[in-house]
Amino acid sequence: MKPSQNPSQTGFTLIEIMFIVAIIGLLAVLAVPHFVKARASGQASTCMNNLRQIDGAAQQWAMETKQGNSAVPSEAAVKDYIKLDATGHVPACPAGGAYTYVTMSNPNGVVICSLSTATPAHMLR
């Protein structure tokens, strides 16, 4: 801060303000990629948990209704075996992926996310 003879005219110089803005900008440039990566990782983790819950609900549906390995569950079939979201639907992929139901004998689970090729992958492991 620049010393002044008149106490009512004290304040920061333009150079000092520009320096602080540059430091804040540099910190933002360094932090934003980490926030984006953390968000993508969190969405993938949530999607995998949704897939795991839907798979468990489909397995329970198949066992209770005596379905074979060739049976393909649907969202309506697993609705009674899973906790629904606030809108009354089976939980969806938080990253906007679409869930596809496949046969009970699929080794990757009975439901597959369309973002299974994304990074990080949205699939059961």
Legacy VTK file of the C-alpha trace (Angstrom):
# vtk DataFile Version 3.0
C-alpha trace
ASCII
DATASET POLYDATA
POINTS 125 float
0.000 0.000 0.000
1.298 3.397 -0.910
1.842 5.754 2.040
0.037 9.042 1.666
0.281 12.396 3.317
-3.509 12.685 3.403
-5.156 9.807 5.369
-8.346 10.004 3.278
-6.420 9.053 0.090
-4.982 5.708 1.233
-5.606 2.601 -0.897
-4.061 0.005 -3.167
-2.270 0.954 -6.343
-3.307 -0.411 -9.707
-0.187 -2.599 -9.865
-0.992 -4.213 -6.499
-4.562 -4.975 -7.542
-3.401 -6.430 -10.875
-0.879 -8.623 -9.045
-3.563 -10.045 -6.723
-5.925 -10.690 -9.662
-3.112 -12.509 -11.502
-2.443 -14.739 -8.485
-6.144 -15.591 -8.138
-6.314 -16.357 -11.885
-3.295 -18.641 -11.647
-4.818 -20.539 -8.727
-8.080 -20.938 -10.659
-6.248 -22.293 -13.715
-4.519 -24.873 -11.534
-7.646 -25.897 -9.599
-10.318 -26.209 -12.326
-8.959 -29.412 -13.976
-8.909 -31.139 -10.590
-12.524 -30.157 -9.930
-13.569 -31.520 -13.334
-11.714 -34.798 -12.740
-13.223 -35.169 -9.257
-16.720 -34.568 -10.647
-16.280 -37.179 -13.412
-14.914 -39.681 -10.903
-17.843 -39.080 -8.553
-20.381 -39.519 -11.353
-18.742 -42.789 -12.432
-18.759 -44.058 -8.851
-22.443 -43.182 -8.430
-23.283 -44.850 -11.739
-21.444 -48.040 -10.726
-23.364 -48.106 -7.436
-26.649 -47.651 -9.333
-25.679 -50.523 -11.661
-24.848 -52.712 -8.669
-28.205 -51.966 -7.014
-30.154 -52.552 -10.230
-28.259 -55.808 -10.816
-29.112 -56.999 -7.309
-32.758 -56.055 -7.759
-32.874 -57.902 -11.102
-31.293 -60.987 -9.539
-33.892 -60.914 -6.773
-36.688 -60.458 -9.336
-35.402 -63.425 -11.359
-35.174 -65.628 -8.270
-38.660 -64.759 -6.981
-40.351 -65.124 -10.378
-38.348 -68.251 -11.329
-36.844 -66.698 -14.467
-34.095 -68.478 -16.400
-30.739 -67.140 -17.572
-32.251 -66.048 -20.886
-34.715 -63.675 -19.195
-34.269 -59.938 -19.785
-35.496 -57.792 -16.887
-37.027 -54.374 -17.431
-37.229 -51.228 -15.367
-40.825 -52.104 -14.495
-39.742 -55.557 -13.283
-37.051 -54.271 -10.899
-39.061 -51.293 -9.583
-40.468 -53.326 -6.704
-37.009 -54.507 -5.602
-35.041 -51.254 -5.478
-35.240 -47.902 -3.748
-36.644 -45.430 -6.279
-35.465 -41.863 -6.754
-37.541 -38.786 -5.878
-39.505 -38.999 -9.143
-40.488 -42.651 -8.589
-38.120 -44.104 -11.177
-35.159 -46.466 -10.992
-32.020 -44.324 -10.390
-30.429 -43.001 -13.589
-26.827 -42.354 -14.555
-25.786 -38.979 -13.082
-23.626 -38.229 -16.146
-26.557 -38.597 -18.542
-25.869 -42.150 -19.731
-28.684 -44.519 -20.649
-29.139 -47.894 -18.988
-29.788 -50.933 -21.190
-31.125 -54.187 -19.733
-29.586 -57.418 -21.064
-29.971 -61.136 -20.296
-29.474 -62.514 -16.812
-26.506 -64.599 -18.003
-24.395 -61.563 -18.973
-21.124 -61.647 -16.960
-21.042 -57.821 -16.727
-24.433 -57.604 -15.027
-27.985 -57.326 -16.269
-27.789 -53.606 -16.924
-25.164 -51.715 -18.921
-24.550 -47.955 -19.005
-24.029 -46.303 -22.385
-20.978 -44.542 -20.890
-19.114 -47.815 -20.291
-16.398 -46.620 -22.699
-16.018 -43.223 -21.005
-13.085 -42.343 -18.782
-13.547 -43.381 -16.017
-15.728 -46.265 -17.231
-19.313 -46.600 -16.017
-19.434 -50.368 -15.646
-19.433 -53.061 -12.991
-16.025 -54.601 -12.463
LINES 1 126
125 0 1 2 3 4 5 6 7 8 9 10 11 12 13 14 15 16 17 18 19 20 21 22 23 24 25 26 27 28 29 30 31 32 33 34 35 36 37 38 39 40 41 42 43 44 45 46 47 48 49 50 51 52 53 54 55 56 57 58 59 60 61 62 63 64 65 66 67 68 69 70 71 72 73 74 75 76 77 78 79 80 81 82 83 84 85 86 87 88 89 90 91 92 93 94 95 96 97 98 99 100 101 102 103 104 105 106 107 108 109 110 111 112 113 114 115 116 117 118 119 120 121 122 123 124
